[in-house]
Amino acid sequence: MKISMIVAYGKNWEIGLDNQMLWHISEDFKNFKTITSGHHILMGRKTFESIGKPLPNRTSLVLTRGDFTHEGVHTFNDVQEAFNKAREAGEEELFIIGGANIYETLFDYVDKMYLSEVDYEGKADAYLKEIDFSTWDLSEEKSYDVILDEQGEVKSPAWKFKTWVKKD
Ligand SMILES: NC(=O)c1ccc[n+]([C@@H]2O[C@H](COP(=O)([O-])OP(=O)(O)OC[C@H]3O[C@@H](n4cnc5c(N)ncnc54)[C@H](OP(=O)(O)O)[C@@H]3O)[C@@H](O)[C@H]2O)c1
């Protein structure tokens, strides 16, 4: 089973504030949905609470050290048990979908990264640990323009979508 991570981050590696996302980029959400649909998605309890419900057409695996439970999701105290659940279901690509704590803890398991680099700088309290790309091969890259509202304010920042595969 391949283990992938998918994350959107700003210029200073910021990914969240007050358990919320920092921007609204509808094309990025659509992309996330397309990429993860039909797969097992693994997240920390805080990210699950920020989403608030199981995402449709995906099997949600939630990590907690406590006794958190929620209808429609599988909860695990142990990472390997969560991986096994996906493996036993025949999953071919498991997606780690955050947050900061989970990305950092599970980074060494990741085979493929789906990264959205967002042209955004601002206050945050959750960050991605800086990635050293020298051990990764870029396999795909696409750029998206900023979208402005009627007042000329940024409605949706510019972003680049890149996929990276771990070097052998
Ligand atoms: N930009 C993006 O792409 C993106 C994606 C996802 C999330 N986010 C942002 O990230 C932030 C949340 O990140 P976070 O670091 O605060 O929280 P998190 O990683 O979502 O969840 C942390 C929680 O996961 C559980 N946990 C962590 N390691 C564990 C382990 N080894 N075994 C079992 N359970 C474990 C613990 O839950 P218990 O406390 O229940 O024990 C811990 O408190 C939010 O701001 C969110 O919006 C951004």
PDBQT file of the ligand as one rigid body, heavy atoms in Angstrom, charges set to zero:
ROOT
HETATM    1  N1  LIG A 201      -3.645  23.298   5.056  1.00  0.00    +0.000 N 
HETATM    2  C1  LIG A 201      -3.931  22.002   5.082  1.00  0.00    +0.000 C 
HETATM    3  O1  LIG A 201      -3.791  21.303   4.063  1.00  0.00    +0.000 OA
HETATM    4  C2  LIG A 201      -4.414  21.377   6.358  1.00  0.00    +0.000 A 
HETATM    5  C3  LIG A 201      -4.824  20.038   6.381  1.00  0.00    +0.000 A 
HETATM    6  C4  LIG A 201      -5.267  19.490   7.592  1.00  0.00    +0.000 A 
HETATM    7  C5  LIG A 201      -5.280  20.277   8.733  1.00  0.00    +0.000 A 
HETATM    8  N2  LIG A 201      -4.877  21.564   8.670  1.00  0.00    +0.000 N 
HETATM    9  C6  LIG A 201      -4.847  22.425   9.875  1.00  0.00    +0.000 C 
HETATM   10  O2  LIG A 201      -4.008  21.810  10.843  1.00  0.00    +0.000 OA
HETATM   11  C7  LIG A 201      -4.445  22.234  12.145  1.00  0.00    +0.000 C 
HETATM   12  C8  LIG A 201      -4.609  20.996  13.033  1.00  0.00    +0.000 C 
HETATM   13  O3  LIG A 201      -3.337  20.393  13.238  1.00  0.00    +0.000 OA
HETATM   14  P1  LIG A 201      -2.892  19.944  14.716  1.00  0.00    +0.000 P 
HETATM   15  O4  LIG A 201      -1.448  19.597  14.644  1.00  0.00    +0.000 OA
HETATM   16  O5  LIG A 201      -3.330  20.976  15.703  1.00  0.00    +0.000 OA
HETATM   17  O6  LIG A 201      -3.788  18.666  14.999  1.00  0.00    +0.000 OA
HETATM   18  P2  LIG A 201      -3.950  17.238  14.252  1.00  0.00    +0.000 P 
HETATM   19  O7  LIG A 201      -2.612  16.778  13.728  1.00  0.00    +0.000 OA
HETATM   20  O8  LIG A 201      -5.065  17.310  13.289  1.00  0.00    +0.000 OA
HETATM   21  O9  LIG A 201      -4.436  16.312  15.443  1.00  0.00    +0.000 OA
HETATM   22  C9  LIG A 201      -3.623  16.129  16.560  1.00  0.00    +0.000 C 
HETATM   23  C10 LIG A 201      -4.259  15.061  17.428  1.00  0.00    +0.000 C 
HETATM   24  O10 LIG A 201      -4.114  13.773  16.816  1.00  0.00    +0.000 OA
HETATM   25  C11 LIG A 201      -3.932  12.779  17.816  1.00  0.00    +0.000 C 
HETATM   26  N3  LIG A 201      -2.609  12.164  17.633  1.00  0.00    +0.000 N 
HETATM   27  C12 LIG A 201      -1.471  12.748  17.201  1.00  0.00    +0.000 A 
HETATM   28  N4  LIG A 201      -0.471  11.871  17.125  1.00  0.00    +0.000 NA
HETATM   29  C13 LIG A 201      -0.975  10.680  17.507  1.00  0.00    +0.000 A 
HETATM   30  C14 LIG A 201      -0.430   9.372  17.638  1.00  0.00    +0.000 A 
HETATM   31  N5  LIG A 201       0.866   9.121  17.351  1.00  0.00    +0.000 N 
HETATM   32  N6  LIG A 201      -1.224   8.378  18.060  1.00  0.00    +0.000 NA
HETATM   33  C15 LIG A 201      -2.537   8.614  18.327  1.00  0.00    +0.000 A 
HETATM   34  N7  LIG A 201      -3.107   9.839  18.236  1.00  0.00    +0.000 NA
HETATM   35  C16 LIG A 201      -2.336  10.851  17.818  1.00  0.00    +0.000 A 
HETATM   36  C17 LIG A 201      -4.072  13.489  19.149  1.00  0.00    +0.000 C 
HETATM   37  O11 LIG A 201      -5.466  13.483  19.451  1.00  0.00    +0.000 OA
HETATM   38  P3  LIG A 201      -6.053  13.513  20.972  1.00  0.00    +0.000 P 
HETATM   39  O12 LIG A 201      -5.777  14.907  21.452  1.00  0.00    +0.000 OA
HETATM   40  O13 LIG A 201      -7.504  13.201  20.807  1.00  0.00    +0.000 OA
HETATM   41  O14 LIG A 201      -5.304  12.468  21.748  1.00  0.00    +0.000 OA
HETATM   42  C18 LIG A 201      -3.617  14.900  18.805  1.00  0.00    +0.000 C 
HETATM   43  O15 LIG A 201      -4.086  15.896  19.695  1.00  0.00    +0.000 OA
HETATM   44  C19 LIG A 201      -5.748  22.993  11.919  1.00  0.00    +0.000 C 
HETATM   45  O16 LIG A 201      -5.482  24.378  11.917  1.00  0.00    +0.000 OA
HETATM   46  C20 LIG A 201      -6.191  22.557  10.546  1.00  0.00    +0.000 C 
HETATM   47  O17 LIG A 201      -7.006  23.520   9.903  1.00  0.00    +0.000 OA
HETATM   48  C21 LIG A 201      -4.452  22.129   7.511  1.00  0.00    +0.000 A 
ENDROOT
TORSDOF 0
